[in-house]
Amino acid sequence: MKKLCAALILALCLSLGGCSLLRGDPASVADSGDRLVGVYITSEYLDLFDIEGYLNGSMGSFGGGEISAADAARYSGRVYAEVTDGEAVFPFEGEALISARFGSDGSSYIGSQRGPHLTGGSTNVIHSDDMDAIELSATIYAPAGEYIAAYCNPVYQEPDGSIYLISGQGLSTEGTGKMTQTIEHSTSARGGEPGSGMTIELSIEARRLSEKYAVLLYGAEGALISREEYAPGALPAELSSGGAAYAVIEDYSRDADGEASVERVLLTPGGGEEFLSFTHEAGETWLTPHSTRLK
């Protein structure tokens, strides 16, 4: 009878469109000894909440309404990663933005892991007497004009080195503009060891795909030396300057109104600047970035 009642309550919860099963930030209920080390970005929500366990454990006090943060911590599931060669591999598709400690105590190191669809941003390490902090940031691009959701699932590392994730909150775009989500977590210094802090800033930005590119090489006096066009995805990772003083890459696309648009980026040989172009592979959610430099 108890199982039958639990099943009926579960069915009722699922049938109520306005029913919210979770409240509060899942990151706020992580074990005090575990450190936030990154996020794992998925295009679908990871439902790791053990609703059957919650209902079975709360039959005597079930009164409806929202589940508290304390109960969410108790019944929220974890998915552990397989750690191999300095990478945390989870059993479902996603984009990792992680900076964790890998290896044994005798030869451990801090390693960064970034998914292939993430671009830009930085990894900043801040040391002080009582705190070691890391700041991670990156952007992931989605096709303009399409509804896209990105779920930022917090990734934690236990004191023994194990890495797991829990379900996170999402951000979405209707195919325009840019949205940013920030996740933070810190632990206090204890046992002679400094505390740790992590701040993660992820942006999702809609971008229109380019129709073609043109590379223009110029001499020191500004005279045009050559002009060559490339199809999307055909720009090489390195362009030869051939003695040119600089190059201008023209990016031909369409604006939000469908009108022709051209953006220009200047590159100098060995100057460190890069031009980012994008392609959208069949079956993939995110745009794939390609970097081009002038040598």
MIPATI-893999 format. One line per 5 residues: their letters; for each residue x, y, z of N, C-alpha, C. Coordinates in Angstrom, 3 decimals, decimal comma, always signed. Example, Ala and Ser with C-alpha at 12.3 -4.5 7.8 and 13.67 -1.06 7.14 Angstrom:
AS = +13,190 -5,690 +7,800 +12,300 -4,500 +7,800 +13,200 -3,300 +7,800  +12,850 -2,250 +7,080 +13,670 -1,060 +7,140 +12,900 +0,030 +7,870
! end
This chain:
MKKLC = +0,827 -1,206 +0,000 +0,000 +0,000 +0,000 +0,866 +1,263 +0,000  +1,980 +1,186 +0,766 +2,867 +2,346 +0,836 +3,448 +2,663 -0,527  +3,884 +1,604 -1,275 +4,438 +1,811 -2,602 +3,379 +2,337 -3,556  +2,151 +1,856 -3,397 +1,070 +2,317 -4,254 +0,799 +3,795 -4,009  +0,777 +4,207 -2,743 +0,545 +5,613 -2,421 +1,661 +6,483 -2,995
AALIL = +2,913 +5,995 -2,868 +4,045 +6,758 -3,397 +3,913 +6,927 -4,898  +3,501 +5,864 -5,586 +3,345 +5,933 -7,039 +2,256 +6,914 -7,423  +1,153 +6,929 -6,659 +0,063 +7,845 -6,954 +0,488 +9,291 -6,738  +1,242 +9,538 -5,659 +1,697 +10,901 -5,389 +2,671 +11,341 -6,470  +3,577 +10,424 -6,898 +4,510 +10,735 -7,957 +3,762 +11,095 -9,242
ALCLS = +2,752 +10,310 -9,589 +1,979 +10,588 -10,796 +1,285 +11,937 -10,696  +0,779 +12,270 -9,495 +0,118 +13,551 -9,300 +1,100 +14,704 -9,471  +2,321 +14,534 -8,902 +3,329 +15,585 -9,025 +3,690 +15,824 -10,479  +3,848 +14,749 -11,241 +4,245 +14,868 -12,635 +3,132 +15,450 -13,488  +1,893 +15,324 -13,065 +0,776 +15,826 -13,860 +0,484 +17,291 -13,603
LGGCS = +1,060 +17,875 -12,543 +0,802 +19,269 -12,218 +1,851 +20,138 -12,893  +1,456 +20,840 -13,952 +2,421 +21,620 -14,718 +3,109 +22,687 -13,902  +2,455 +23,226 -12,872 +3,059 +24,298 -12,102 +3,777 +23,824 -10,866  +3,923 +22,536 -10,701 +4,546 +21,999 -9,495 +6,055 +22,088 -9,593  +6,697 +22,710 -8,591 +8,155 +22,804 -8,557 +8,691 +21,821 -7,533
LLRGD = +9,520 +20,882 -7,991 +10,017 +19,849 -7,085 +11,272 +20,260 -6,346  +12,032 +21,206 -6,884 +13,294 +21,597 -6,281 +13,335 +23,094 -6,057  +13,994 +23,499 -5,005 +14,245 +24,919 -4,802 +15,619 +25,063 -4,168  +16,183 +26,244 -4,304 +17,515 +26,450 -3,763 +18,580 +26,050 -4,768  +19,834 +26,450 -4,496 +20,964 +26,181 -5,374 +21,596 +24,863 -4,978
PASVA = +21,650 +23,852 -5,875 +22,250 +22,577 -5,514 +23,680 +22,718 -5,031  +24,423 +23,698 -5,556 +25,817 +23,850 -5,148 +25,942 +24,200 -3,675  +24,912 +24,820 -3,103 +24,997 +25,256 -1,718 +24,894 +24,105 -0,735  +24,558 +22,907 -1,203 +24,386 +21,788 -0,286 +25,436 +20,714 -0,522  +26,501 +21,046 -1,230 +27,580 +20,081 -1,417 +28,280 +19,830 -0,093
DSGDR = +28,874 +18,635 +0,063 +29,606 +18,309 +1,277 +30,684 +19,351 +1,525  +30,877 +19,713 +2,799 +31,823 +20,778 +3,133 +33,245 +20,416 +2,744  +33,563 +19,141 +2,665 +34,915 +18,744 +2,304 +35,153 +18,667 +0,815  +34,117 +18,826 +0,002 +34,248 +18,736 -1,444 +34,429 +20,127 -2,046  +35,230 +20,208 -3,104 +35,530 +21,485 -3,742 +34,841 +21,572 -5,092
LVGVY = +34,273 +22,731 -5,387 +33,773 +22,989 -6,729 +34,970 +23,126 -7,659  +34,994 +22,351 -8,743 +36,137 +22,392 -9,660 +35,722 +22,704 -11,099  +34,437 +22,905 -11,358 +34,035 +23,233 -12,706 +32,564 +23,005 -12,952  +32,199 +23,030 -14,221 +30,839 +22,730 -14,651 +30,901 +21,797 -15,848  +29,828 +21,042 -16,020 +29,681 +20,180 -17,190 +28,402 +20,625 -17,877
ITSEY = +28,534 +21,136 -19,091 +27,419 +21,786 -19,779 +26,699 +20,782 -20,664  +25,404 +20,640 -20,450 +24,587 +19,746 -21,263 +23,449 +20,542 -21,889  +22,939 +20,033 -23,007 +21,834 +20,712 -23,680 +20,482 +20,256 -23,144  +20,483 +19,245 -22,275 +19,251 +18,756 -21,651 +19,438 +18,693 -20,137  +18,344 +18,877 -19,409 +18,387 +18,817 -17,950 +18,695 +17,395 -17,479
LDLFD = +19,609 +17,291 -16,522 +19,946 +15,998 -15,939 +19,083 +15,789 -14,693  +18,088 +14,949 -14,808 +17,172 +14,695 -13,688 +17,760 +13,597 -12,813  +18,497 +14,009 -11,774 +19,162 +13,063 -10,885 +18,483 +12,981 -9,523  +17,315 +13,621 -9,389 +16,630 +13,614 -8,099 +15,886 +12,297 -7,896  +16,106 +11,684 -6,749 +15,483 +10,403 -6,418 +14,097 +10,657 -5,826
IEGYL = +13,107 +10,890 -6,709 +11,769 +11,220 -6,226 +11,128 +10,048 -5,491  +11,372 +8,818 -5,967 +10,787 +7,661 -5,296 +11,362 +7,502 -3,894  +12,706 +7,707 -3,774 +13,317 +7,625 -2,451 +12,795 +8,700 -1,524  +12,585 +9,906 -2,059 +12,060 +10,989 -1,242 +10,651 +10,666 -0,756  +9,804 +10,200 -1,661 +8,426 +9,906 -1,277 +8,361 +8,756 -0,288
NGSMG = +9,172 +7,715 -0,517 +9,173 +6,582 +0,403 +9,683 +6,980 +1,777  +10,623 +7,921 +1,812 +11,182 +8,342 +3,089 +10,384 +9,421 +3,765  +9,369 +9,959 +3,099 +8,629 +11,088 +3,660 +7,137 +10,829 +3,743  +6,729 +9,564 +3,659 +5,298 +9,278 +3,626 +4,581 +9,746 +4,886  +5,318 +9,726 +5,999 +4,662 +10,108 +7,241 +4,480 +11,601 +7,402
SFGGG = +5,261 +12,375 +6,636 +5,201 +13,826 +6,811 +4,915 +14,558 +5,514  +4,528 +13,832 +4,466 +4,322 +14,472 +3,160 +3,124 +15,415 +3,229  +3,367 +16,670 +2,898 +2,291 +17,650 +2,943 +2,144 +18,414 +1,660  +2,834 +17,972 +0,605 +2,759 +18,666 -0,672 +3,686 +19,857 -0,704  +3,643 +20,607 -1,768 +4,464 +21,790 -1,897 +5,862 +21,485 -2,394
EISAA = +6,774 +22,454 -2,181 +8,127 +22,333 -2,689 +9,008 +21,533 -1,738  +10,041 +20,966 -2,308 +11,021 +20,226 -1,521 +12,078 +21,212 -1,031  +12,446 +21,127 +0,232 +13,419 +22,054 +0,799 +14,808 +21,757 +0,276  +15,728 +22,720 +0,456 +17,109 +22,533 +0,023 +17,766 +21,377 +0,769  +17,418 +21,219 +2,060 +17,991 +20,120 +2,843 +17,566 +18,765 +2,286
DAARY = +16,280 +18,636 +1,950 +15,805 +17,378 +1,365 +16,381 +17,177 -0,029  +16,562 +18,280 -0,768 +17,152 +18,168 -2,096 +18,557 +17,606 -2,007  +19,314 +18,053 -0,985 +20,673 +17,536 -0,804 +20,662 +16,057 -0,470  +19,696 +15,640 +0,318 +19,632 +14,256 +0,764 +19,269 +13,299 -0,368  +18,436 +13,747 -1,281 +17,938 +12,845 -2,321 +18,440 +13,181 -3,730
SGRVY = +19,293 +14,185 -3,841 +19,863 +14,497 -5,149 +20,995 +13,530 -5,462  +20,945 +12,950 -6,640 +21,943 +11,970 -7,018 +23,215 +12,608 -7,546  +24,267 +11,802 -7,583 +25,550 +12,228 -8,131 +25,926 +11,285 -9,258  +26,635 +11,820 -10,234 +27,182 +10,998 -11,303 +28,696 +11,171 -11,264  +29,409 +10,075 -11,017 +30,864 +10,128 -10,900 +31,516 +9,973 -12,269
AEVTD = +32,625 +10,670 -12,440 +33,372 +10,627 -13,688 +34,424 +9,534 -13,632  +34,780 +9,034 -14,794 +35,945 +8,170 -14,916 +37,134 +9,078 -15,233  +38,115 +9,100 -14,334 +39,255 +10,000 -14,487 +40,394 +9,252 -15,159  +40,796 +9,715 -16,343 +41,852 +9,069 -17,116 +42,750 +10,128 -17,726  +44,053 +10,022 -17,474 +45,045 +10,917 -18,086 +44,675 +12,391 -17,928
GEAVF = +44,287 +12,756 -16,724 +44,001 +14,160 -16,455 +42,715 +14,676 -17,042  +41,772 +13,774 -17,341 +40,476 +14,192 -17,838 +39,372 +13,464 -17,091  +38,303 +14,199 -16,785 +37,119 +13,617 -16,147 +36,096 +13,330 -17,237  +35,762 +12,062 -17,410 +34,853 +11,646 -18,477 +33,529 +11,204 -17,865  +32,450 +11,874 -18,220 +31,121 +11,523 -17,733 +30,383 +10,681 -18,773
PFEGE = +29,397 +9,889 -18,329 +28,745 +8,929 -19,238 +27,663 +9,521 -20,126  +27,712 +10,815 -20,391 +26,767 +11,420 -21,326 +27,437 +12,620 -21,973  +26,889 +13,023 -23,110 +27,501 +14,072 -23,915 +27,400 +15,426 -23,233  +28,486 +16,180 -23,278 +28,495 +17,500 -22,685 +29,819 +18,191 -22,922  +29,925 +19,413 -22,419 +31,128 +20,224 -22,564 +31,700 +20,506 -21,180
ALISA = +32,952 +20,098 -20,962 +33,585 +20,270 -19,659 +34,298 +21,614 -19,576  +34,139 +22,280 -18,446 +34,927 +23,458 -18,088 +35,390 +23,214 -16,658  +36,559 +22,582 -16,534 +37,001 +22,025 -15,259 +38,458 +22,383 -14,992  +38,772 +22,679 -13,749 +40,148 +22,823 -13,291 +40,244 +22,080 -11,966  +40,824 +20,873 -12,001 +40,846 +19,992 -10,835 +42,266 +19,496 -10,595
RFGSD = +42,456 +18,850 -9,447 +43,758 +18,261 -9,126 +43,754 +16,798 -9,544  +44,724 +16,427 -10,361 +44,830 +15,057 -10,858 +46,126 +14,419 -10,379  +46,156 +13,088 -10,407 +47,341 +12,356 -10,011 +47,368 +12,046 -8,535  +48,410 +11,342 -8,099 +48,566 +10,970 -6,690 +49,198 +12,111 -5,919  +49,202 +11,978 -4,580 +49,739 +13,042 -3,741 +51,190 +13,360 -4,079
GSSYI = +51,950 +12,320 -4,446 +53,363 +12,538 -4,732 +53,620 +13,266 -6,026  +52,706 +13,181 -6,983 +52,919 +13,814 -8,290 +51,624 +14,429 -8,808  +50,882 +15,061 -7,940 +49,613 +15,649 -8,356 +49,848 +17,010 -9,005  +48,890 +17,424 -9,795 +48,991 +18,700 -10,494 +47,583 +19,218 -10,773  +47,485 +20,531 -11,016 +46,225 +21,149 -11,388 +46,113 +21,108 -12,908
GSQRG = +45,074 +20,468 -13,394 +44,863 +20,360 -14,834 +43,571 +21,021 -15,258  +43,585 +21,661 -16,412 +42,391 +22,317 -16,953 +41,818 +21,488 -18,090  +40,507 +21,462 -18,177 +39,806 +20,676 -19,193 +38,712 +21,550 -19,787  +38,750 +21,723 -21,105 +37,764 +22,544 -21,794 +37,201 +21,781 -22,977  +35,881 +21,785 -23,094 +35,231 +21,112 -24,199 +35,570 +21,770 -25,527
PHLTG = +35,491 +21,031 -26,630 +35,887 +21,550 -27,944 +35,009 +22,672 -28,473  +33,820 +22,879 -27,913 +32,937 +23,940 -28,389 +33,046 +25,217 -27,562  +33,897 +25,209 -26,530 +34,087 +26,392 -25,696 +35,178 +27,278 -26,279  +34,981 +28,586 -26,197 +35,964 +29,527 -26,728 +36,228 +30,631 -25,718  +37,344 +31,331 -25,940 +37,647 +32,529 -25,166 +37,757 +32,277 -23,677
GSTNV = +37,548 +33,355 -22,932 +37,627 +33,249 -21,485 +39,053 +33,076 -21,001  +39,179 +32,649 -19,757 +40,502 +32,531 -19,153 +40,468 +31,583 -17,966  +41,648 +31,229 -17,486 +41,822 +30,476 -16,239 +42,792 +31,269 -15,376  +42,302 +31,835 -14,292 +43,132 +32,637 -13,394 +43,293 +31,927 -12,058  +44,537 +31,794 -11,610 +44,838 +31,163 -10,324 +45,321 +32,242 -9,366
IHSDD = +44,695 +32,312 -8,194 +45,010 +33,335 -7,196 +45,444 +32,650 -5,903  +46,686 +32,928 -5,448 +47,214 +32,340 -4,223 +47,323 +33,404 -3,132  +46,969 +33,013 -1,929 +47,198 +33,860 -0,756 +47,503 +32,950 +0,426  +47,780 +33,523 +1,574 +48,166 +32,720 +2,736 +47,054 +31,778 +3,182  +45,806 +32,215 +3,064 +44,710 +31,403 +3,587 +43,712 +30,960 +2,522
MDAIE = +44,017 +31,212 +1,226 +43,056 +30,838 +0,193 +43,753 +30,607 -1,144  +43,405 +29,506 -1,778 +43,798 +29,247 -3,161 +42,534 +29,299 -4,000  +42,467 +30,234 -4,919 +41,243 +30,432 -5,690 +41,524 +30,328 -7,185  +40,509 +29,864 -7,924 +40,584 +29,746 -9,371 +39,358 +30,410 -9,975  +39,579 +31,167 -11,041 +38,492 +31,793 -11,778 +38,493 +31,246 -13,205
LSATI = +37,380 +30,649 -13,613 +37,235 +30,092 -14,951 +36,161 +30,867 -15,704  +36,388 +31,082 -16,990 +35,356 +31,703 -17,818 +35,481 +31,178 -19,238  +34,367 +31,158 -19,959 +34,344 +30,690 -21,347 +33,006 +31,070 -21,957  +32,949 +30,995 -23,285 +31,725 +31,257 -24,039 +31,435 +30,077 -24,941  +30,162 +29,751 -25,070 +29,744 +28,707 -25,994 +28,706 +29,323 -26,934
YAPAG = +28,858 +29,063 -28,230 +28,015 +29,719 -29,236 +26,949 +28,768 -29,760  +25,768 +29,341 -30,017 +24,633 +28,586 -30,538 +24,153 +29,249 -31,827  +23,494 +28,488 -32,712 +22,999 +29,075 -33,963 +21,944 +30,144 -33,697  +22,089 +31,284 -34,344 +21,098 +32,351 -34,207 +19,775 +31,901 -34,792  +18,684 +32,340 -34,151 +17,358 +32,018 -34,640 +16,793 +30,718 -34,121
EYIAA = +17,551 +29,994 -33,300 +17,077 +28,727 -32,756 +17,049 +28,783 -31,227  +16,030 +28,158 -30,629 +15,971 +28,084 -29,172 +17,016 +27,090 -28,684  +17,854 +27,523 -27,770 +18,918 +26,679 -27,239 +18,926 +26,801 -25,712  +19,060 +25,673 -25,026 +19,196 +25,667 -23,569 +20,545 +25,049 -23,199  +21,185 +25,625 -22,198 +22,445 +25,100 -21,680 +22,314 +24,936 -20,175
YCNPV = +22,558 +23,720 -19,680 +22,463 +23,441 -18,251 +23,873 +23,327 -17,676  +24,140 +24,159 -16,675 +25,459 +24,213 -16,046 +25,453 +23,318 -14,808  +25,914 +22,086 -14,966 +25,904 +21,116 -13,883 +27,197 +21,215 -13,078  +27,124 +21,635 -11,792 +28,338 +21,806 -10,995 +29,114 +20,502 -10,851  +30,429 +20,606 -10,966 +31,325 +19,461 -10,822 +32,153 +19,660 -9,557
YQEPD = +32,177 +18,639 -8,687 +32,899 +18,702 -7,423 +33,975 +17,631 -7,372  +34,993 +17,889 -6,538 +36,040 +16,897 -6,303 +36,114 +16,601 -4,810  +36,071 +15,303 -4,487 +36,169 +14,870 -3,104 +37,623 +14,870 -2,648  +37,866 +14,842 -1,334 +39,241 +14,841 -0,839 +40,093 +13,699 -1,381  +39,477 +12,560 -1,742 +40,252 +11,439 -2,276 +40,506 +11,557 -3,777
GSIYL = +40,063 +12,662 -4,395 +40,309 +12,883 -5,806 +39,151 +12,518 -6,720  +38,141 +11,820 -6,202 +36,994 +11,448 -7,025 +36,255 +12,700 -7,494  +35,726 +12,651 -8,716 +35,045 +13,796 -9,312 +33,622 +13,397 -9,671  +32,654 +14,234 -9,293 +31,255 +13,948 -9,593 +30,532 +15,233 -9,967  +29,366 +15,081 -10,556 +28,523 +16,239 -10,844 +27,150 +16,044 -10,241
ISGQG = +26,445 +17,143 -10,059 +25,058 +17,133 -9,642 +24,275 +17,998 -10,642  +22,981 +17,850 -10,639 +22,158 +18,627 -11,569 +22,294 +20,117 -11,300  +22,332 +20,887 -12,369 +22,474 +22,320 -12,231 +21,354 +23,091 -12,895  +21,443 +24,387 -12,794 +20,449 +25,273 -13,375 +20,804 +25,578 -14,827  +19,825 +26,057 -15,564 +20,035 +26,296 -16,975 +19,878 +27,752 -17,356
LSTEG = +20,392 +28,072 -18,529 +20,138 +29,357 -19,151 +19,838 +29,093 -20,617  +19,097 +29,972 -21,233 +18,640 +29,698 -22,588 +18,609 +30,977 -23,406  +18,557 +30,786 -24,714 +18,436 +31,906 -25,624 +17,425 +31,549 -26,702  +16,663 +32,531 -27,134 +15,698 +32,328 -28,211 +16,354 +32,523 -29,576  +17,657 +32,536 -29,593 +18,368 +32,701 -30,854 +18,906 +34,092 -31,066
TGKMT = +18,880 +34,929 -30,005 +19,438 +36,273 -30,083 +20,155 +36,603 -28,791  +21,123 +37,498 -28,880 +21,757 +38,031 -27,689 +22,704 +37,086 -26,982  +23,011 +37,441 -25,735 +23,995 +36,726 -24,923 +23,508 +36,662 -23,483  +23,690 +35,507 -22,843 +23,332 +35,339 -21,444 +24,518 +34,744 -20,707  +24,671 +35,108 -19,433 +25,815 +34,656 -18,640 +25,337 +34,129 -17,299
QTIEH = +25,933 +33,026 -16,868 +25,644 +32,464 -15,549 +26,948 +32,312 -14,776  +26,915 +32,687 -13,498 +28,089 +32,589 -12,628 +27,807 +31,643 -11,475  +28,738 +30,728 -11,216 +28,629 +29,777 -10,111 +29,854 +29,962 -9,226  +29,638 +30,062 -7,912 +30,738 +30,264 -6,977 +30,610 +29,300 -5,794  +31,756 +28,915 -5,253 +31,765 +28,074 -4,061 +33,133 +28,191 -3,411
STSAR = +33,185 +28,180 -2,085 +34,460 +28,260 -1,388 +34,421 +27,409 -0,134  +35,597 +26,970 +0,311 +35,752 +26,235 +1,564 +36,710 +26,999 +2,453  +36,552 +26,863 +3,762 +37,386 +27,578 +4,717 +38,679 +26,821 +4,978  +39,706 +27,569 +5,381 +40,978 +26,953 +5,753 +40,776 +26,089 +6,985  +41,431 +24,918 +7,015 +41,330 +24,042 +8,171 +42,491 +23,063 +8,162
GGEPG = +42,893 +22,633 +9,362 +43,964 +21,654 +9,491 +45,284 +22,126 +8,918  +45,521 +23,430 +8,945 +46,767 +23,943 +8,397 +46,763 +24,110 +6,896  +45,682 +23,681 +6,231 +45,574 +23,802 +4,791 +44,751 +25,045 +4,440  +45,167 +25,775 +3,385 +44,402 +26,962 +2,997 +43,027 +26,583 +2,462  +42,116 +27,520 +2,493 +40,809 +27,287 +1,910 +40,905 +27,307 +0,390
SGMTI = +39,808 +26,966 -0,246 +39,781 +26,958 -1,706 +38,555 +27,716 -2,192  +38,694 +28,330 -3,326 +37,580 +29,062 -3,906 +37,521 +28,828 -5,402  +36,324 +28,838 -5,945 +36,134 +28,662 -7,383 +35,017 +29,570 -7,856  +35,277 +30,306 -8,926 +34,270 +31,129 -9,576 +34,252 +30,759 -11,060  +33,077 +30,430 -11,564 +32,931 +30,005 -12,956 +31,917 +30,907 -13,643
ELSIE = +32,317 +31,469 -14,763 +31,421 +32,337 -15,537 +31,281 +31,757 -16,938  +30,072 +31,344 -17,279 +29,803 +30,776 -18,593 +28,810 +31,658 -19,335  +29,125 +31,969 -20,585 +28,223 +32,748 -21,431 +27,754 +31,888 -22,594  +26,485 +32,031 -22,957 +25,948 +31,399 -24,148 +25,514 +32,526 -25,076  +25,996 +32,481 -26,305 +25,761 +33,586 -27,232 +25,275 +33,050 -28,579
ARRLS = +24,252 +33,701 -29,105 +23,730 +33,332 -30,424 +24,564 +34,003 -31,510  +24,841 +33,257 -32,570 +25,680 +33,788 -33,639 +25,183 +33,289 -34,989  +25,149 +34,200 -35,965 +24,761 +33,820 -37,317 +25,962 +33,233 -38,052  +25,731 +32,200 -38,816 +26,811 +31,566 -39,559 +27,215 +32,430 -40,747  +28,496 +32,406 -41,057 +29,032 +33,205 -42,148 +28,750 +32,547 -43,491
EKYAV = +28,657 +33,367 -44,527 +28,449 +32,866 -45,880 +29,778 +32,632 -46,598  +30,775 +33,482 -46,315 +32,111 +33,322 -46,884 +33,072 +34,244 -46,142  +34,371 +34,066 -46,416 +35,413 +34,922 -45,848 +36,322 +35,391 -46,980  +36,923 +36,557 -46,791 +37,918 +37,064 -47,727 +39,147 +37,494 -46,932  +40,331 +37,065 -47,380 +41,589 +37,431 -46,729 +42,324 +38,404 -47,640
LLYGA = +42,555 +39,621 -47,143 +43,235 +40,664 -47,897 +44,600 +40,926 -47,268  +45,675 +40,797 -48,042 +47,030 +41,056 -47,569 +47,479 +42,433 -48,043  +48,096 +43,203 -47,122 +48,519 +44,566 -47,433 +50,006 +44,742 -47,135  +50,660 +45,583 -47,945 +52,051 +45,930 -47,699 +52,166 +47,017 -46,652  +53,434 +47,349 -46,310 +53,674 +48,327 -45,245 +53,097 +49,692 -45,574
EGALI = +52,996 +50,029 -46,859 +52,468 +51,341 -47,268 +50,951 +51,313 -47,469  +50,316 +50,170 -47,180 +48,874 +50,079 -47,307 +48,385 +49,633 -48,660  +49,300 +49,223 -49,528 +48,889 +48,763 -50,859 +48,385 +47,322 -50,774  +47,271 +47,047 -51,459 +46,710 +45,705 -51,477 +47,607 +44,778 -52,299  +48,026 +43,668 -51,679 +48,879 +42,693 -52,359 +48,045 +41,587 -52,984
SREEY = +47,082 +41,064 -52,225 +46,266 +39,962 -52,744 +44,952 +39,887 -51,985  +43,987 +39,212 -52,616 +42,692 +38,966 -51,976 +42,245 +37,564 -52,355  +41,899 +36,758 -51,341 +41,483 +35,379 -51,587 +40,253 +35,057 -50,755  +39,279 +34,385 -51,363 +38,047 +34,036 -50,662 +38,069 +32,578 -50,200  +37,359 +32,331 -49,067 +37,275 +30,990 -48,481 +35,821 +30,684 -48,137
APGAL = +35,450 +29,447 -48,330 +34,118 +28,991 -47,918 +34,115 +28,731 -46,417  +32,932 +28,719 -45,754 +32,864 +28,397 -44,320 +33,534 +27,061 -44,023  +34,383 +27,058 -43,002 +35,096 +25,847 -42,614 +36,375 +25,625 -43,375  +36,687 +26,463 -44,373 +37,874 +26,260 -45,208 +39,046 +27,156 -44,814  +38,841 +28,088 -43,892 +39,955 +28,932 -43,450 +40,994 +28,072 -42,734
PAELS = +42,276 +28,167 -43,118 +43,305 +27,366 -42,450 +43,612 +27,905 -41,059  +44,225 +27,072 -40,230 +44,598 +27,501 -38,882 +45,699 +28,557 -38,932  +46,538 +28,510 -39,967 +47,595 +29,497 -40,137 +47,569 +30,036 -41,561  +47,642 +31,352 -41,687 +47,738 +32,014 -42,987 +49,160 +32,529 -43,170  +49,736 +32,319 -44,329 +51,074 +32,826 -44,604 +50,988 +34,285 -45,027
SGGAA = +51,773 +35,136 -44,385 +51,758 +36,561 -44,720 +52,441 +36,822 -46,054  +53,373 +35,946 -46,431 +54,078 +36,141 -47,702 +54,784 +37,480 -47,775  +55,232 +37,988 -46,642 +55,916 +39,277 -46,608 +54,998 +40,461 -46,398  +53,709 +40,220 -46,302 +52,762 +41,323 -46,081 +52,918 +41,889 -44,678  +52,570 +43,160 -44,509 +52,677 +43,812 -43,209 +51,505 +43,461 -42,300
YAVIE = +50,356 +43,218 -42,903 +49,178 +42,848 -42,120 +48,127 +42,253 -43,043  +47,131 +41,653 -42,434 +46,018 +41,065 -43,184 +44,708 +41,541 -42,587  +43,696 +41,653 -43,426 +42,338 +41,951 -42,989 +41,449 +40,798 -43,435  +40,727 +40,213 -42,473 +39,775 +39,151 -42,803 +38,379 +39,736 -42,783  +37,699 +39,602 -43,916 +36,320 +40,074 -44,036 +35,379 +38,893 -43,831
DYSRD = +34,429 +39,079 -42,923 +33,456 +38,037 -42,575 +32,095 +38,443 -43,138  +31,624 +37,718 -44,151 +30,359 +38,031 -44,808 +29,233 +37,172 -44,225  +28,195 +37,827 -43,705 +27,058 +37,110 -43,130 +25,795 +37,946 -43,310  +24,752 +37,624 -42,543 +23,494 +38,370 -42,568 +23,164 +38,847 -41,162  +22,612 +40,037 -41,032 +22,235 +40,527 -39,713 +20,864 +39,988 -39,333
ADGEA = +20,335 +40,462 -38,212 +19,068 +39,951 -37,690 +17,897 +40,220 -38,636  +18,040 +41,232 -39,489 +16,977 +41,564 -40,443 +17,172 +40,888 -41,795  +18,213 +40,058 -41,888 +18,470 +39,371 -43,149 +19,261 +40,181 -44,145  +19,727 +41,372 -43,732 +20,506 +42,216 -44,625 +21,970 +41,784 -44,631  +22,642 +41,978 -45,780 +24,057 +41,626 -45,898 +24,887 +42,424 -44,902
SVERV = +25,857 +41,737 -44,274 +26,690 +42,366 -43,254 +28,135 +41,911 -43,432  +29,076 +42,816 -43,204 +30,499 +42,483 -43,309 +31,214 +42,997 -42,059  +31,928 +42,101 -41,381 +32,762 +42,484 -40,249 +34,222 +42,253 -40,632  +35,103 +43,114 -40,140 +36,514 +43,034 -40,507 +37,401 +42,922 -39,264  +38,414 +42,057 -39,365 +39,369 +41,849 -38,274 +40,773 +41,977 -38,846
LLTPG = +41,636 +42,736 -38,174 +43,013 +42,942 -38,624 +43,951 +42,001 -37,882  +44,844 +41,342 -38,628 +45,852 +40,452 -38,056 +47,235 +40,908 -38,500  +48,225 +40,760 -37,606 +49,617 +41,049 -37,952 +50,437 +39,783 -37,809  +51,494 +39,621 -38,610 +52,300 +38,388 -38,540 +52,914 +38,191 -37,158  +52,608 +37,056 -36,547 +53,157 +36,751 -35,228 +52,655 +37,656 -34,129
GGEEF = +51,582 +38,402 -34,394 +51,099 +39,357 -33,394 +50,266 +38,753 -32,283  +49,876 +37,490 -32,432 +49,098 +36,839 -31,385 +47,608 +36,976 -31,549  +47,150 +37,844 -32,484 +45,715 +37,965 -32,690 +45,200 +36,709 -33,403  +43,928 +36,432 -33,198 +43,316 +35,297 -33,883 +41,927 +35,674 -34,373  +41,556 +35,038 -35,463 +40,221 +35,231 -36,031 +39,434 +33,953 -35,794
LSFTH = +38,257 +34,100 -35,189 +37,411 +32,945 -34,905 +36,330 +32,822 -35,971  +36,261 +31,657 -36,578 +35,167 +31,341 -37,494 +34,431 +30,129 -36,942  +33,209 +29,893 -37,447 +32,374 +28,847 -36,869 +31,694 +28,029 -37,959  +31,500 +26,759 -37,645 +30,686 +25,883 -38,479 +29,675 +25,188 -37,580  +28,610 +24,685 -38,177 +27,587 +23,963 -37,425 +27,472 +22,563 -38,010
EAGET = +27,986 +21,591 -37,263 +27,985 +20,214 -37,735 +26,599 +19,594 -37,543  +26,206 +18,742 -38,476 +24,895 +18,088 -38,409 +24,766 +17,289 -37,128  +23,635 +17,452 -36,443 +23,365 +16,706 -35,222 +23,961 +17,304 -33,969  +24,752 +18,369 -34,069 +25,360 +18,987 -32,893 +24,559 +20,213 -32,458  +24,549 +20,451 -31,149 +23,820 +21,598 -30,605 +24,589 +22,893 -30,794
WLTPH = +25,901 +22,852 -30,542 +26,706 +24,063 -30,492 +27,476 +24,284 -31,785  +27,887 +25,527 -31,987 +28,749 +25,856 -33,116 +30,188 +25,419 -32,798  +30,893 +24,957 -33,812 +32,278 +24,520 -33,636 +33,211 +25,663 -34,015  +34,071 +26,106 -33,081 +34,968 +27,229 -33,371 +36,228 +26,773 -34,105  +36,741 +27,667 -34,955 +37,997 +27,448 -35,668 +38,844 +28,706 -35,539
STRLK = +40,095 +28,542 -35,161 +40,978 +29,681 -34,935 +41,951 +29,834 -36,096  +42,155 +31,067 -36,558 +43,089 +31,368 -37,636 +44,051 +32,476 -37,200  +45,349 +32,234 -37,437 +46,382 +33,220 -37,123 +47,193 +33,538 -38,380  +47,889 +34,669 -38,357 +48,739 +35,079 -39,475 +50,195 +34,860 -39,067  +50,904 +34,043 -39,829 +52,318 +33,765 -39,487 +53,277 +34,493 -40,435
! end
